[in-house]
Amino acid sequence: MQHNVLDARISPYGSLDVLSRLEVGKLLSASQGNLYPLFRSCSLAVLNYGDYLDDGRELLERYKTFDIRVIQEERGIKLDLRNAPASVFVDGQMIRGINEHLFSVLRDVVYTDDAINNNPRFDLNTSDGITNAVFHILRNAGIMRPLTNPRMVVCWGGHSIPPDEYDYSKDVGHQLGLRNLDICTGCGPGAMKGPMKGAAIGHAKQRIKGQYLGISEPGIIASESPNPIVNDLVIMPDIEKRLEAFVRTGHAIVVFPGGVGTAEEILYILGILMDPENSRIPFPLIFTGPASAAGYFEMIDQFITDTLGLVARQFYRVVIDDAETVGRLVQEGVEEVRLFRKKTDDAYYFNWQLKIHSLFQQPFIPTHESMRSLDLHKGNAPHLLAAHLRRAFSGIVAGNVKESGILAIEEKGLFELHGDVSVLKPLDTLLTAFVEQQRMKLPTATTYTPCYKLLSQENTQNS
């Protein structure tokens, strides 16, 4: 299949339009050296606007001849694009939002490598070091609003959802926008785009200039390429720092229906909120969807109670088919957060007090060995079991859509997950339902090929 392509040379807007010669030199070196493959793949994902894929390899294969280079000029830099997707150009000019996203990729990929990974100031083996790194990446991206009251609502949900779920996510976003609340998502399509689109209308009605923050990471950006509503884009170096960025910058979380990635996010936030060290910290968490999603959230609620226990239910509310109530509850919850932050003298723009266990922070590399060694047993404290389950879902996401995971499955066979039947059986039930509801991948393939099998001492279950 032929795909229309164009060549172009573009200038940056925003933070990269004024650079020192030293900074230009670093950009040139990084973008043409060992960081080039990462820079190229993330840039191509950004440019693949409107054509979302679940397989990063397919995207790279589709645009084999795509090339992007940093060009030094007297007044700074430009990007030279060869054989770029033509859909991001209007009358020969790149859509400004896509231009901004492209330079955000350059900014974050280079900054993370130069200022974080190669800086002894950040000890990425410690919890405090990782949190400091997350803070500095976000601050360098200019997304923080230090003189603004809490108003950032993180919205999670699937990138492949039916029309009624997408429309409902817009309705919720509209209610949030009318209440002067901003939106943060994983920046892709589906439940990540809907709330932003709805909020944009609500903000327009209230004459508000809203913030639409998208947080991504290199391994997932191809399947969740930024939608053009995003006006602040940050590329975090890995999924764990991406998730931490969500909970440190957000003041409330709304979860829409989704698949494995959404389940991973639910387990992440529940594991943090269930940690006894966070018992006094308010953090509104709402699960919501249209009437057709009632069964979905019953399934999620059942999985949570079967694995983490009934106590987990106190940390979230389920609201079905009532966008206005969601907006009101979020507004009330955010006000509670504001009062708590004010009382404890914590920053409004970054949640420093939240304790995040190292199991949630240290990057999890899904290999056959690491997946096999996950401790999926009821003997764990519930918040630690949530951490291991989160890693299991992360590995399944990798096996589904990430190039490294796909290659590992092709080479060594299915990932194996070991644990108690009381944990594995609910996990198997949930994953099977995701397959049946086509929530594993975008429904472009006729069948889903599983990347995992579940094993216990009592029996073997293949999914």
Legacy VTK file of the C-alpha trace (Angstrom):
# vtk DataFile Version 3.0
C-alpha trace
ASCII
DATASET POLYDATA
POINTS 463 float
0.000 0.000 0.000
1.334 3.433 -0.967
1.400 6.223 1.604
1.747 9.847 0.583
4.935 11.471 1.844
6.532 14.915 1.732
9.902 16.526 2.375
10.045 19.636 4.572
12.300 21.807 6.701
10.588 23.199 9.788
11.426 25.685 12.547
10.507 25.241 16.227
7.942 27.088 18.276
8.346 27.587 22.005
11.168 26.305 24.200
13.579 25.381 21.409
13.389 28.610 19.403
16.212 30.216 21.447
19.256 28.013 22.066
22.891 28.498 22.978
25.622 27.105 20.722
26.378 24.461 23.367
22.744 23.359 23.393
22.654 23.236 19.596
25.799 21.130 19.620
24.250 18.636 22.037
21.105 18.367 19.929
23.148 17.763 16.791
25.279 15.126 18.473
22.396 13.296 20.117
19.986 13.348 17.186
22.618 11.957 14.832
24.345 9.580 17.250
23.197 6.688 19.420
19.873 8.386 20.223
18.916 8.676 16.570
16.852 5.418 16.336
14.820 6.453 19.396
14.401 10.007 18.111
13.355 8.758 14.664
10.783 6.223 15.915
9.147 8.677 18.360
9.106 11.420 15.721
7.475 9.120 13.180
4.798 8.179 15.721
4.013 11.875 16.240
3.832 12.434 12.492
1.530 9.439 12.034
-1.335 11.678 13.123
-4.792 10.178 12.709
-3.644 6.679 11.720
-3.155 4.801 14.979
-1.356 1.465 14.992
-0.731 -1.126 17.697
2.563 -2.320 16.228
5.571 0.021 16.175
7.343 -2.284 13.739
4.498 -1.930 11.248
4.808 1.854 11.397
8.561 1.759 10.777
8.032 -0.736 7.963
5.363 1.476 6.389
7.743 4.464 6.251
11.078 2.753 5.676
12.583 5.765 3.937
11.525 8.306 6.562
14.448 10.344 7.852
14.708 13.276 10.263
17.805 15.378 10.987
18.628 18.412 13.113
20.055 21.217 10.966
22.144 23.969 12.555
21.558 27.516 11.415
22.772 30.899 12.654
19.537 31.568 14.530
19.264 28.086 16.060
18.035 24.798 14.602
15.579 23.367 12.132
14.372 19.854 11.471
14.907 18.401 8.024
12.274 15.768 7.186
12.481 13.322 4.317
9.525 11.181 3.230
7.352 12.248 6.169
3.618 11.359 6.258
1.795 13.949 4.148
-1.297 13.979 6.392
0.352 16.412 8.850
0.658 19.139 6.201
-2.030 21.594 5.095
-1.206 23.430 1.847
2.432 22.508 2.340
2.613 23.787 5.936
2.860 21.443 8.922
-0.018 21.659 11.405
1.324 23.799 14.230
0.309 21.374 16.987
2.213 18.557 15.264
5.218 20.857 14.889
5.182 21.509 18.631
4.889 17.801 19.393
7.841 17.020 17.138
10.131 19.448 18.914
8.857 18.175 22.268
10.164 14.745 21.286
13.570 16.227 20.500
13.605 18.198 23.744
12.665 15.269 26.000
14.744 12.538 24.359
17.901 14.671 24.510
17.242 16.158 27.963
16.574 12.772 29.555
19.760 11.288 28.139
21.990 14.290 28.835
20.629 15.745 32.078
19.121 12.664 33.760
20.704 9.376 32.630
24.251 10.728 32.487
24.044 12.917 35.567
25.347 11.521 38.908
23.051 13.998 40.627
20.146 11.623 39.946
20.480 8.234 41.625
17.926 6.245 39.665
18.370 3.288 42.019
16.601 5.176 44.825
12.996 6.267 45.207
13.915 9.913 45.849
16.280 9.939 42.859
13.567 8.664 40.526
11.000 11.164 41.821
13.494 14.013 41.393
14.161 12.863 37.823
10.419 12.853 37.072
10.105 16.356 38.510
13.022 17.753 36.474
11.788 16.226 33.206
8.356 17.773 33.760
9.816 21.126 34.800
12.114 21.183 31.771
9.030 20.617 29.591
7.428 23.731 31.102
4.160 22.049 31.980
3.873 23.116 35.624
1.623 25.987 36.678
3.007 27.139 40.067
0.566 30.046 40.569
-2.565 28.045 39.724
-4.956 26.236 42.054
-5.226 22.444 41.607
-7.239 21.680 38.462
-5.530 18.809 36.592
-7.704 15.731 36.041
-5.953 12.632 34.702
-8.163 10.569 32.382
-7.267 6.954 31.653
-9.005 4.521 29.325
-8.671 2.511 26.152
-7.390 3.807 22.835
-9.695 1.375 21.000
-13.242 1.853 22.295
-16.743 1.764 20.725
-18.461 5.015 19.685
-20.787 5.217 22.704
-17.841 5.000 25.128
-15.956 7.657 23.175
-18.980 9.975 23.134
-19.446 9.503 26.874
-15.781 10.363 27.521
-16.411 13.616 25.621
-19.464 14.317 27.781
-17.399 13.856 30.941
-14.631 16.053 29.531
-17.241 18.708 28.757
-18.467 18.664 32.371
-14.882 18.937 33.624
-14.151 21.813 31.233
-17.234 23.720 32.373
-15.845 23.469 35.903
-12.520 25.035 34.951
-10.654 21.718 35.189
-7.779 20.776 32.867
-7.168 17.369 31.294
-4.159 15.061 31.282
-4.162 11.777 29.335
-1.817 9.348 27.620
-2.432 11.663 24.634
-3.610 9.048 22.123
-7.038 8.324 20.569
-10.201 6.941 22.167
-10.637 7.676 25.868
-7.488 9.793 25.769
-8.813 12.110 23.070
-12.500 12.249 24.042
-12.107 14.040 27.403
-9.793 16.623 25.842
-12.231 17.270 23.010
-15.140 17.668 25.408
-13.139 19.869 27.785
-12.074 22.113 24.907
-15.754 22.883 24.238
-16.429 23.456 27.938
-13.427 25.752 28.220
-14.519 27.685 25.134
-17.960 28.255 26.657
-16.352 29.549 29.857
-13.752 31.580 27.891
-10.947 29.589 29.521
-7.577 28.758 27.999
-7.240 25.132 29.067
-4.240 22.900 29.453
-4.355 19.564 27.625
-1.375 17.609 28.880
-0.252 14.426 27.138
2.294 12.129 28.783
3.776 9.324 26.709
6.859 7.101 26.584
8.908 5.676 23.688
7.688 2.080 23.923
3.990 2.920 23.594
3.920 6.120 21.534
3.351 4.320 18.212
0.014 2.934 19.414
-0.926 6.116 21.256
0.476 8.850 19.028
-0.424 12.302 20.346
-3.749 13.712 19.249
-3.540 17.343 18.044
-5.619 18.718 20.931
-2.643 18.123 23.253
-0.965 21.494 23.840
1.686 20.194 26.263
3.455 16.949 25.381
6.029 15.181 27.541
7.903 12.009 26.590
8.985 10.178 29.748
11.815 7.629 29.446
9.820 4.558 30.553
6.345 3.434 31.591
7.064 3.668 35.328
8.148 7.310 35.140
5.182 8.004 32.888
2.808 6.592 35.502
4.539 8.502 38.286
4.252 11.693 36.237
0.478 11.132 36.023
-0.042 10.758 39.768
2.431 13.497 40.772
0.885 16.130 38.480
-2.764 15.067 38.664
-5.234 16.128 41.346
-7.877 13.502 40.494
-8.148 10.475 38.215
-11.102 9.418 36.073
-10.941 5.937 34.522
-12.968 5.042 31.428
-13.307 1.532 29.974
-10.149 0.117 28.422
-8.018 -2.968 28.088
-4.792 -4.311 29.506
-3.078 -0.907 29.659
-6.004 0.572 31.582
-5.984 -2.363 34.006
-2.274 -1.722 34.542
-3.021 1.925 35.374
-5.822 0.946 37.783
-3.511 -1.435 39.643
-0.821 1.242 39.767
-2.980 3.883 41.439
-4.729 1.383 43.738
-1.375 -0.023 44.863
-0.231 3.484 45.770
-3.456 4.492 47.527
-3.565 1.203 49.479
-0.048 1.760 50.823
-0.537 2.527 54.558
1.911 5.434 54.242
-0.587 7.235 51.975
-3.654 6.696 54.148
-4.146 10.385 54.986
-3.607 11.778 51.464
-6.820 12.584 49.522
-6.827 11.454 45.897
-10.194 11.270 44.062
-10.498 8.167 41.868
-13.635 7.567 39.787
-14.453 4.734 37.371
-17.091 5.749 34.844
-18.654 4.879 31.515
-21.979 4.846 29.641
-24.803 2.443 30.506
-23.311 -0.125 28.140
-20.127 -0.188 30.276
-21.886 -1.215 33.504
-20.911 -4.846 32.958
-17.316 -3.840 32.231
-16.940 -2.076 35.574
-18.666 -4.928 37.398
-15.970 -7.153 35.896
-13.189 -4.748 36.969
-14.675 -4.404 40.459
-14.891 -8.193 40.781
-11.273 -8.641 39.691
-10.086 -6.029 42.210
-12.007 -7.554 45.127
-10.988 -11.129 44.193
-7.295 -10.237 44.102
-6.769 -7.227 46.401
-9.700 -7.731 48.764
-12.854 -5.830 49.669
-10.800 -3.102 51.338
-9.730 -1.875 47.892
-13.274 -0.676 47.168
-12.951 2.259 49.578
-10.415 3.917 47.295
-12.669 4.414 44.243
-16.226 5.187 43.203
-18.086 3.796 40.204
-20.451 6.169 38.380
-22.420 4.824 35.424
-23.935 7.007 32.688
-23.892 10.276 34.629
-21.287 12.695 33.296
-22.608 15.611 35.350
-22.206 13.685 38.619
-18.652 12.762 37.627
-17.870 16.435 37.025
-19.317 17.453 40.374
-17.546 14.685 42.315
-14.228 15.500 40.685
-14.627 19.209 41.443
-15.403 18.425 45.101
-12.467 16.013 45.298
-10.032 18.498 43.776
-11.127 21.119 46.321
-10.378 18.604 49.086
-6.931 18.105 47.562
-6.371 21.877 47.475
-7.250 22.278 51.134
-4.989 19.366 52.118
-2.047 20.688 50.094
-2.547 24.137 51.602
-2.727 22.731 55.142
0.401 20.595 54.683
2.286 23.229 52.688
2.724 20.889 49.708
3.057 22.168 46.144
-0.155 22.396 44.120
1.644 21.411 40.907
3.563 18.306 42.104
2.464 15.777 44.730
5.676 15.413 46.757
4.019 13.716 49.758
2.730 10.661 47.913
4.779 7.559 48.813
5.497 5.334 45.805
7.058 1.939 46.514
10.157 0.986 44.513
8.217 -1.879 42.864
6.162 0.793 41.127
9.193 2.954 40.281
11.952 0.665 39.077
11.615 -0.012 35.336
10.219 -3.468 34.705
11.751 -5.103 31.644
9.363 -7.840 30.481
11.479 -10.895 29.745
10.558 -14.536 30.086
12.596 -14.684 33.310
11.158 -11.504 34.878
7.580 -12.461 34.014
8.100 -15.949 35.455
9.474 -14.519 38.713
6.515 -12.224 39.503
5.117 -12.944 42.970
1.404 -13.401 42.274
0.466 -14.822 45.666
-2.064 -13.767 48.321
0.676 -13.796 50.975
1.760 -10.367 49.781
0.397 -7.179 51.299
-2.397 -5.998 48.958
-0.469 -2.940 47.713
2.549 -5.131 46.873
0.391 -7.731 45.120
-1.019 -4.839 43.084
2.546 -3.930 42.127
3.286 -7.455 40.849
-0.043 -7.643 39.016
0.708 -4.260 37.448
3.979 -5.661 36.149
2.162 -8.704 34.759
-0.176 -6.453 32.788
2.792 -4.325 31.675
4.461 -7.449 30.300
1.300 -8.418 28.446
1.122 -4.919 26.925
4.739 -5.341 25.808
4.011 -8.741 24.288
1.014 -7.273 22.465
2.349 -4.030 21.024
6.005 -3.273 21.846
8.701 -4.359 19.422
10.946 -5.790 22.157
8.112 -7.850 23.596
6.911 -9.072 20.208
10.439 -10.188 19.293
10.862 -11.978 22.648
7.628 -13.910 22.122
8.647 -14.852 18.575
12.024 -16.085 19.800
11.184 -17.881 23.083
7.459 -18.521 23.055
4.735 -17.289 25.401
5.401 -15.469 28.677
4.627 -17.606 31.750
2.903 -16.213 34.844
3.084 -18.270 38.074
1.020 -17.782 41.245
-1.950 -18.761 43.397
-5.084 -20.012 41.686
-7.013 -17.375 43.658
-4.996 -14.730 41.805
-4.485 -16.386 38.436
-8.106 -17.446 37.933
-9.507 -13.872 38.212
-6.617 -12.691 36.033
-7.447 -15.317 33.412
-11.141 -14.386 33.512
-10.378 -10.695 33.023
-7.906 -11.234 30.185
-10.278 -13.616 28.410
-13.040 -11.001 28.623
-10.679 -8.372 27.176
-10.056 -10.659 24.195
-13.764 -11.333 23.668
-14.556 -7.609 23.836
-11.677 -6.759 21.459
-9.994 -4.659 24.148
-6.584 -6.280 23.715
-5.705 -4.559 20.464
-7.266 -2.316 17.858
-9.837 -4.436 16.023
-7.941 -4.422 12.738
-6.884 -8.057 13.084
-9.451 -10.838 12.718
-8.063 -12.826 15.668
-5.984 -12.114 18.740
-2.876 -14.216 19.323
-2.120 -14.448 23.066
1.387 -13.684 24.311
1.067 -15.362 27.722
0.025 -18.471 29.607
-0.966 -18.772 33.265
0.477 -21.546 35.445
-0.260 -22.606 39.034
0.733 -25.555 41.224
-2.762 -26.990 40.998
-3.374 -26.729 37.279
-2.219 -25.137 34.058
-4.376 -22.577 32.312
-3.708 -21.359 28.822
-5.282 -18.113 27.592
LINES 1 464
463 0 1 2 3 4 5 6 7 8 9 10 11 12 13 14 15 16 17 18 19 20 21 22 23 24 25 26 27 28 29 30 31 32 33 34 35 36 37 38 39 40 41 42 43 44 45 46 47 48 49 50 51 52 53 54 55 56 57 58 59 60 61 62 63 64 65 66 67 68 69 70 71 72 73 74 75 76 77 78 79 80 81 82 83 84 85 86 87 88 89 90 91 92 93 94 95 96 97 98 99 100 101 102 103 104 105 106 107 108 109 110 111 112 113 114 115 116 117 118 119 120 121 122 123 124 125 126 127 128 129 130 131 132 133 134 135 136 137 138 139 140 141 142 143 144 145 146 147 148 149 150 151 152 153 154 155 156 157 158 159 160 161 162 163 164 165 166 167 168 169 170 171 172 173 174 175 176 177 178 179 180 181 182 183 184 185 186 187 188 189 190 191 192 193 194 195 196 197 198 199 200 201 202 203 204 205 206 207 208 209 210 211 212 213 214 215 216 217 218 219 220 221 222 223 224 225 226 227 228 229 230 231 232 233 234 235 236 237 238 239 240 241 242 243 244 245 246 247 248 249 250 251 252 253 254 255 256 257 258 259 260 261 262 263 264 265 266 267 268 269 270 271 272 273 274 275 276 277 278 279 280 281 282 283 284 285 286 287 288 289 290 291 292 293 294 295 296 297 298 299 300 301 302 303 304 305 306 307 308 309 310 311 312 313 314 315 316 317 318 319 320 321 322 323 324 325 326 327 328 329 330 331 332 333 334 335 336 337 338 339 340 341 342 343 344 345 346 347 348 349 350 351 352 353 354 355 356 357 358 359 360 361 362 363 364 365 366 367 368 369 370 371 372 373 374 375 376 377 378 379 380 381 382 383 384 385 386 387 388 389 390 391 392 393 394 395 396 397 398 399 400 401 402 403 404 405 406 407 408 409 410 411 412 413 414 415 416 417 418 419 420 421 422 423 424 425 426 427 428 429 430 431 432 433 434 435 436 437 438 439 440 441 442 443 444 445 446 447 448 449 450 451 452 453 454 455 456 457 458 459 460 461 462
